[in-house]
C-alpha cells in the first residue's frame, strides 16, 4: 500500500479522535450547565408566618383523617383488604 493511503488513513483516524474529544467536551459542558442550573442558586431561607387559623385547619384535617381511619377499621375486614391488594 502506498504512503498516501496511510497518510489519508492517519488523518481520518485523527479527525475521529478530535471529533470524539470535542463530543466528550461538549457533553461535559452540558452536564456542568445542567448541574449548575438545578443546584438551587439562591440559598437564603425564606420565612413564612403561620397563623393560628392555618394550624386550626390542619388540626381539623388530621382529626377528620383519624376519624375516617377509625370508622374504616370497624367497617372493613383486614383480610378482605389484603385479598384485594394481592390480586
GROMACS elastic network, one bead per residue, 0.5 to 0.9 nm:
[ bonds ]
;  ai    aj funct       b0    kb
    1     4     6  0.83511   500
    1     5     6  0.66968   500
    1     6     6  0.77071   500
    2     5     6  0.54045   500
    2     6     6  0.68433   500
    2     7     6  0.89051   500
    3     6     6  0.50929   500
    3     7     6  0.61182   500
    3     8     6  0.86243   500
    4     8     6  0.61364   500
    4     9     6  0.84995   500
    5     8     6  0.51945   500
    5     9     6  0.61244   500
    5    10     6  0.85409   500
    6    10     6  0.59690   500
    6    11     6  0.85442   500
    7    10     6  0.50331   500
    7    11     6  0.61870   500
    7    12     6  0.86390   500
    8    11     6  0.51112   500
    8    12     6  0.62074   500
    8    13     6  0.86699   500
    9    12     6  0.51299   500
    9    13     6  0.62292   500
    9    14     6  0.85496   500
   10    13     6  0.51783   500
   10    14     6  0.60805   500
   10    15     6  0.86132   500
   11    15     6  0.61223   500
   11    16     6  0.86461   500
   12    15     6  0.50979   500
   12    16     6  0.62868   500
   12    17     6  0.87378   500
   13    16     6  0.50622   500
   13    17     6  0.62759   500
   13    18     6  0.86436   500
   14    17     6  0.51361   500
   14    18     6  0.61859   500
   14    19     6  0.85567   500
   15    18     6  0.50382   500
   15    19     6  0.60186   500
   15    20     6  0.84591   500
   16    19     6  0.50211   500
   16    20     6  0.60079   500
   16    21     6  0.85352   500
   17    21     6  0.61020   500
   17    22     6  0.84843   500
   18    21     6  0.50793   500
   18    22     6  0.60417   500
   18    23     6  0.84632   500
   19    22     6  0.50061   500
   19    23     6  0.59983   500
   19    24     6  0.85342   500
   20    23     6  0.50289   500
   20    24     6  0.61358   500
   20    25     6  0.85326   500
   21    24     6  0.50610   500
   21    25     6  0.60442   500
   21    26     6  0.84655   500
   22    25     6  0.50319   500
   22    26     6  0.60172   500
   22    27     6  0.85221   500
   23    26     6  0.50320   500
   23    27     6  0.61167   500
   23    28     6  0.85682   500
   24    27     6  0.50455   500
   24    28     6  0.61231   500
   24    29     6  0.86085   500
   25    28     6  0.50516   500
   25    29     6  0.61797   500
   25    30     6  0.86280   500
   26    29     6  0.51209   500
   26    30     6  0.61934   500
   26    31     6  0.85741   500
   27    30     6  0.51244   500
   27    31     6  0.60816   500
   27    32     6  0.85643   500
   28    31     6  0.50552   500
   28    32     6  0.60998   500
   28    33     6  0.85577   500
   29    32     6  0.50978   500
   29    33     6  0.61393   500
   29    34     6  0.86256   500
   30    33     6  0.50720   500
   30    34     6  0.61796   500
   30    35     6  0.86408   500
   31    34     6  0.51230   500
   31    35     6  0.61717   500
   31    36     6  0.85486   500
   32    35     6  0.51666   500
   32    36     6  0.60945   500
   32    37     6  0.85730   500
   33    36     6  0.50975   500
   33    37     6  0.60757   500
   33    38     6  0.85996   500
   34    37     6  0.51479   500
   34    38     6  0.61464   500
   34    39     6  0.85685   500
   35    38     6  0.52673   500
   35    39     6  0.60929   500
   36    39     6  0.53451   500
   36    40     6  0.81156   500
   36    41     6  0.79104   500
   37    40     6  0.71098   500
   37    41     6  0.74278   500
   38    41     6  0.77885   500
   39    42     6  0.88372   500
   40    43     6  0.69571   500
   42    45     6  0.86102   500
   50    53     6  0.81958   500
   50    54     6  0.64491   500
   50    55     6  0.72867   500
   51    54     6  0.53846   500
   51    55     6  0.66477   500
   51    56     6  0.88087   500
   52    55     6  0.50261   500
   52    56     6  0.60625   500
   52    57     6  0.85341   500
   53    56     6  0.50595   500
   53    57     6  0.61247   500
   53    58     6  0.85858   500
   54    57     6  0.50889   500
   54    58     6  0.61903   500
   54    59     6  0.86062   500
   55    58     6  0.50604   500
   55    59     6  0.61540   500
   55    60     6  0.86508   500
   56    59     6  0.50101   500
   56    60     6  0.62205   500
   56    61     6  0.87485   500
   57    60     6  0.50696   500
   57    61     6  0.63972   500
   57    62     6  0.87959   500
   58    61     6  0.51148   500
   58    62     6  0.63117   500
   58    63     6  0.86034   500
   59    62     6  0.50700   500
   59    63     6  0.60588   500
   59    64     6  0.85466   500
   60    63     6  0.50282   500
   60    64     6  0.60960   500
   60    65     6  0.85375   500
   61    64     6  0.50954   500
   61    65     6  0.61184   500
   61    66     6  0.86341   500
   62    65     6  0.50219   500
   62    66     6  0.61430   500
   62    67     6  0.85530   500
   63    66     6  0.51771   500
   63    67     6  0.61277   500
   63    68     6  0.85684   500
   64    67     6  0.51060   500
   64    68     6  0.60881   500
   64    69     6  0.86148   500
   65    68     6  0.51227   500
   65    69     6  0.62368   500
   65    70     6  0.87303   500
   66    69     6  0.51219   500
   66    70     6  0.62640   500
   66    71     6  0.86945   500
   67    70     6  0.51867   500
   67    71     6  0.62248   500
   67    72     6  0.85983   500
   68    71     6  0.51797   500
   68    72     6  0.61039   500
   68    73     6  0.85846   500
   69    72     6  0.50899   500
   69    73     6  0.60964   500
   69    74     6  0.87458   500
   70    73     6  0.51534   500
   70    74     6  0.65540   500
   70    75     6  0.88638   500
   71    74     6  0.53110   500
   71    75     6  0.62946   500
   71    76     6  0.85914   500
   72    76     6  0.56216   500
   72    77     6  0.87308   500
   73    76     6  0.56709   500
   73    77     6  0.72148   500
   73    78     6  0.79530   500
   74    77     6  0.76967   500
   76    79     6  0.87369   500
   76    80     6  0.73665   500
   76    81     6  0.75099   500
   77    80     6  0.54114   500
   77    81     6  0.66748   500
   77    82     6  0.89731   500
   78    81     6  0.51861   500
   78    82     6  0.62818   500
   78    83     6  0.86503   500
   79    82     6  0.50960   500
   79    83     6  0.60980   500
   79    84     6  0.86898   500
   80    83     6  0.50715   500
   80    84     6  0.63515   500
   80    85     6  0.87000   500
   81    84     6  0.52209   500
   81    85     6  0.62030   500
   81    86     6  0.86637   500
   82    85     6  0.50103   500
   82    86     6  0.60547   500
   82    87     6  0.88257   500
   83    86     6  0.52927   500
   83    87     6  0.66930   500
   84    87     6  0.56015   500
